[in-house]
Amino acid sequence: MPTIVSTPSDWRNLRKPLSGSVGFVPTMGNLHEGHIDLCRRARAENDIVVASVFVNPTQFNQTLDFEKYARTLAADQNLLAEAGVDYLFHPDADSMYPDGYSVKVSEEEIAQELEGAFRPGHFTGMLTVVLKLLNIIGADRAYFGEKDFQQLLLVKKMAANLFLPVEIVACPTVRAQNGLALSSRNARLTPAQLEKAPLLAELLQSGMDDAAVMKKLEEAGFKPEYVETRWGRRLAAAWLGDVRLIDNVPAAEKHKEVLHAAVSGCG
């Protein structure tokens, strides 16, 4: 089993004598194969692997969504052990926000559209906690999935512009056999919704334009918030019942854009 560490100071005391490269996988728990794929990648590329489980309250727009997020620490520990994770950082909110969340990290361009427009404050909460975690863990590499593509861009941009000494490693989206992008929220879908949910990825990969995909999702019973092509990807968010799904796929070649400017913020 991974060694559990509960406070930043405890981890720093453990970290000092460690030698070799450190790979880090930040999570909010309720782990699935997508998270474990990140851990396996970290295990293959580093001497020491650390994962975190922290349900971050500052990146939830709705209190009910935060309360509904499943806490499955015992099961998570077993999965992390199977993936070869050495340490589990599992802090509480008081240790992560001793200031009561008065110090924040924000980005004023990428974070204003798509997810940022529909979830005000989400990216500020995400960037703030990721910066804290990266500073605490002191990893050489940190692993993020491409399913949250806008998040990935923002983390890369933050790391580059705040000169963080860590490599942000992007890992492909892990999907179920039916094409549905794996997500902890999928467990809240009913059997009928689980059967319908893969249509989101199917439509994103179709030759239809963004507006046509929006229309098809509506006709199928989804409540789409956006389907837009940005940063060389086609991204979407849509509600299916009371579960919000996000996904993205590589954009058609004619829509591809250079990512350097978005990530570096250098114009």
N, C-alpha and C positions, 0 to 999 in steps of 0.2 A: 504493500500500500504506500502511496505517496506520504511523505512527512507533511503534516498539516502545520502551517504557520499562520498566526491570527493577527499579528500587528506589524506595521512597517519596521519598528525598531527590532523586533524579533528576527525578521527576515534579514535586515542589514547585518545583524550579529552573525547569522548563519552564512551570509554571502561572503563576508570578508575572507575567510580562509579557503573558499572554493577556488579551484583552478580549472582552466579549460573554458570553452565557449558555453554560453547560456542561451538557450532558446526559450521563448515565452509565448504562451497562448492565453490571451485574456478571454474569459467567458462569463456569462451570467448563470451558468449551471443549466440544469435540465438538459443534459448533454445528449446529443445524437451523433450519428456517424459523421456528419460534417465537422463537428468539433474534434472528434477522434482522428479524423484524417489530418487535421492541422497538427495534432499532437504527434502523430506518426511521422509527419514531415519534420517536425522539430527534433524528434528523436534521431532521425536519420542524419541530421545535419549539425548536431551539437553534442557536446560532452554531457551537459546537464540540461534537463527540461523542467520548466516551471509552468504550471497552469494556475489561473486564478478563477475562483467562483465568487462573484460579487454581484448581486442584483442591485444595480445602481439606480437609486430612486430619482436622481436628477435628470435622467434621460427619458422618463415616462411622462407623456402628456396627460394621461388619465390615471387618476388614483386607482380606479378599478382594475385597469390593465396591470398596474404594478402589483396589486393585491392578488390577482389571478395567476401571476407568473409562478409556475410550479417550482417549488424548492425540493430537490431530490438529491440531497448531498450524499447519502449512503450509496445510492446507485451510481452517482457521478464518480465517487471514489473508486468503485470497482472498475468502471470504464477507463479511468485515467491510469489505474494500475496496469490494466491489460495493454494500454498503449505505451507503457514504459515511462510514465511521468514520474519524476523524482520527488518534486515538492508541489504541494497545493497551498496557494496563498488564499486564505478565506477570511477576510477582514469583516468587521461590521461597519455600519454607516458612521458611527462616532469616530472611529479611528481613521476613516477615509476623509471625513469632513469635520475636522476639529474646529474649523472656522464657521461651521454652519452654512457652508456654500456661499460665502461672501466673495471669495476669490474664484474667478471663472476664466475659461479660455474660449474665445469666440473667433469665428472666421466670417468675413463679410461679403464673400462673393459666391463660392460654390454652395455654401450653407443656406443661401437665401431662396433657392429654388427646389422644385420637386419635393423631396422629403422635408426639407427645411420649411417650405411654404405650408405644407399640410400638418407639420408637427413642430410648431414654434417652440424654440428652446431645446429641442431634442439634441441637436448637434452640439450646442454649447455644453450640455450635460455630458454628452459622449466624449467630446474632446478633453474636457476637464478631467474626467476620471481616467481616460487613457493616458494623459500626460502624467497624472499622479502615479498610475501603475508602472509606466515605463521608468519614471524616476526612482520608484521604490525598488523594482526588481533589478534594474541595471543589466538588462539582457543585451546580448550582441545582436540577436535577431528576434523579431516579434512577428507572429503569423496571424494573418487576417484572411477571411474568405471573400471571394468576389461576389457572393450573393448580395451583400450590403456594399454595392460598388461605390455609391456616393460617400459612404463612411470611409471606405478604403482610400479614396482620393483625398479626403480631408485629413486622415491620419498621416498619409504620405506628405501632404503639403505642410502640416504642422511639424513633422519630424525634420523636414528639409529647412524650413524657415526659422525654427527655434534651435537649429543646429544640434539635434539630439543624436548622441553617439550610438544609434541603433539602426539596423537594416530592417525595413518594413517589407515582409515577404508576402506577396499575394498568392493565394491558392485557389484553384478552380472551384466553382460551385459543385457541391455533391448533391446528386439527385436520386430520387427513388427510381425504380425500374420504369415507372409510368411517366417519368420526366419531371415530376414535382420537385422543386427545390426543397431540400430538407430544412426544417425550421422547428424550433421548440413549440411554436404556436400551432403547428399542424395537429398536435395531439388534441386540440380543442375542436377540430372539425368533426362533424357527424359523418357516418359512413357514406351518406349521399353526397355530402360536400367533398369528401375525400375522392370520390369518383369523378366529381366535376372539376376539382382544383387543377389537375394537370393541363386543362385547356388554356390556362394563363401562359404557360411556357410554350405550348403548341402555337398559340396565336402570335406570340412575340417572335417566333422563328419563321412565321409565314411571310409571304411576299407582300402582304397588305401594308398600306401605310399606317401611320400611328392613329389617325382619326378612324380609319376602318376597324382597327383592332379595338379601339374604345367602344365602337358601336357593337361589335360582335360580343364583347364581354358583357355589355348591358343586356343584349338580347338573351344571353345565356344565364342571366340571373346574378351576375356580379354587380357590384357598385364601384366602378373604377374611379380612382382619383386622378391618375395621370397615366398616359403612355407617351413617352417622349424619347427622342434620340439625342443623346449628349455624349461627349467624351468617347466616341467610338463604340458606344453601347446603345441598345434600346432598352429602356428602363420602364417599369410599371409598378403601380401599387393599386390594389383593388380589394374591396371587402367582399367576403363570402360569408353571409350571415354576420356574426359578431367577431369574425376573425379577419384581421388585416394581413393580406399576403403581399410580399414584394418579390420581384424577380428582375433579372436582366440577362440579355444575351448579346453577343457581338453584333454590332450593327452591320447592315448590308454595306458592301465595299464603298458604294458611292457616298455613304454617310460618314465614313471613318474620319476622325479628326486626330490631330497630333495632341497627345496628352501632356507633353512636357510643360506647356505654359500653365495649364490648370494645376498641375501638381506642384510646380516650383513657385508659381505666383510671380514669375519674372517677366510676364508680358507675352 
